[in-house]
Amino acid sequence: MVFAQTIFTRAVDPIIPMIATGLNIDVKTAALLSTAFAFPYALIQPVLGVTGDFFGKTKLMNACVLVMSLAALVCAVASNFSLLVAMRVVAGLVAGGVFPVAMALLGDLVPINQRQVAIARLLGIALTANVLGAAISGVIGDLFGWRGVFAILGSLSLAVSVLAFWAFRNTTLQKPPPFNRAAVIANFRGIFSDPRAKFCFGAVFMEAIFIHGLFPYVGVLLGGIGETRASIAGLLIGCFAIGGIVYSLFVPYFARTVPERITMITGGIIAGASLAAIALHLPWQVQIGVFSAFGLGFYMLHSCIQVHVTDLSQTARGAAASLHSSSFYAGQAIGPIIYGVGFAHGGPEPTILFGAAVIVGVGIICARFLRHKARP
């Protein structure tokens, strides 16, 4: 289910210029499809987190994948931009009921000393879907147009949702506690009473603005060096995810031998330096390596933050994970707008370089202030 949801996360970005041409709108308007997905994803997260905690995590994940796949199929036949945006909003509202809930489920099942490896493996699944989503959508777009992307990937997710309902029909987990409004309020209060919360949620918000907010403009940046193929934009975005997969493969080594604060600082520096390199408009063949390093640095930093998120509360991990995703996707919603304004008024290079400086700062701040609680 995580695979089926995350395959859509970056699938639309490579075909943004194609959608703009097909619907006779400008690229900046088409890029708002990322905002249309990310903003409702962010807003609905606290509700979905509470739903998972009190009504069952696997049931919620199943239902969300089904609705998301149906929204994608409607996108495939959308005759105007308004309907396309509406369906992306619907997809965003339910997509947050999959990966964050799966991360919270890991927090329930895996001890803290093994959690970084478990989360990295979950990330590996999600990142593989990101690679395929970005790379395949570019190829499908070149062969069948942007509607083919929604039709094919939507059909895949629909098949996964049906299989998931069948596979989990007889699965029983620990019965969730009965819904209690006072308990919900106490859970959120408990999460924010941990001083790490503001750094966790603030850090992923800034990451999303200045890293993921750039992805809808990858095709535009490539157009500036004469490369207009959607498949190349998809390749570069896929390489970002490949960098994350490399990290997920080596995370057992990192967890054993490298102090967490060093991992966060190093990740921030690598991600910031890679973002600065993107501002140089290098040939796309060189940018394959740049985007791979970009993903490696991002996930070195981001996965460490996620471990702390799962430790903010022992009784409301779904709520904590949902607040994390809410912050992250709020940043993804705002990011394309900030880059659009920055590109229009200051130019791509200064805007991207400013983002690079912010990401390095995020790594340093996280390394300074995120510390695990002492346990008996």
C-alpha positions, 0 to 999 in steps of 0.5 A: 500500500505504501508503494501504491501511494508513493508512486504518485508522489513525484509522478506528476512533476515530470509532465507539468510542462506537458499538462500546461501545453495540453490544457493551454495554461502557463507552467506556473499554473500547472505547477500548482497541481503539486500544491493542490495535492500537498496542501490538503494532505497537510491539512487533513493529517491530524484527523487521519492520525487520530483516525488511525490511532482510534479506529485501526491503521490497516483499515484506514490505509486500505480505504485511502489507497482505493479512493486515491486510485479512483481520483487518479482515473478521473484525472485521466479523463479530465476535460479541464484544469479545474477538474484536474485540480479537484481530483488532486485535492481529493487524492491529497486528502486521502494519501496522507492515510498511508505512509504516515500511518504505516510509519506510526504502525512501525513505531507500535511494533518495533523497539526504539533501538531498531526503529531507524533501520525499520523506518529506513526499510519502509523508506526504501519501499517508498523511494522505489515507488518514487523512482518508478513513479517519476521515471515511468511517468516521464516515459509514459508521458512521452509515449501516451501523453499526460493522461496515460500517466494517470490512467496507467498508475491509477489502474495499478493503485486500484489493483493494489487496493483490491489485493490489500483488502483481500490480503488483510481480511483476516488479519487481526492486530491489537484492538485500538482504544475507544475514541475519547475526545479528552484523550485526543486533546491530551495526546496532542498536548503531550506531543508538543510538550516534548521540546523536540517537536518544534524542531522536528516539525519545523525542520521538515517544513523547511526541507519540503519548501526548498527541496521538494518545492523545486521538483515541479520546475525541474522540467523548466530548468532543463528547458533552459539548457535545451532539454525538453523531454519529460523522460529526462525530467523524470529520470533526474527526479527518480535519481533523487529517490535512488540516492535515498535507496542507497542510504536505506541500504547502508543505514544499518552501518550508519546506525551502528557506527556514525553518531546521529548528529554527524549523520544529520550535519553531513546530510544537510551539507550534501543536500545543500551543496547538491541544491547549489549545483543545480543552480549551475545548469549543468548538462543533464548527464552530470545532473544525474549524479547531482540529484542522486547526491541530493537524495542521499543527503536529504534522506540522511537528514530526514530519516533521523528526524523521523526517528525522533518523531516516532518517539515524541509520544508512546500512546499517540504515534499516529498523531505524531506522525500525522503532524510530521506529515502535515508540516512536510506537506504544508512545505511542499504546498508552499514550495512551488509558490515560493520558487515561482515568485523567486524565479519571476522576480529574482531569477532561478539561481539566487532563489535556489542558492538561498534554498541551499543555505537554508538546508545546510542550516536545517542540518546544523540546527537538528544536530544541535537540538535533537537528542533522544530521551534517556531511558531506564 
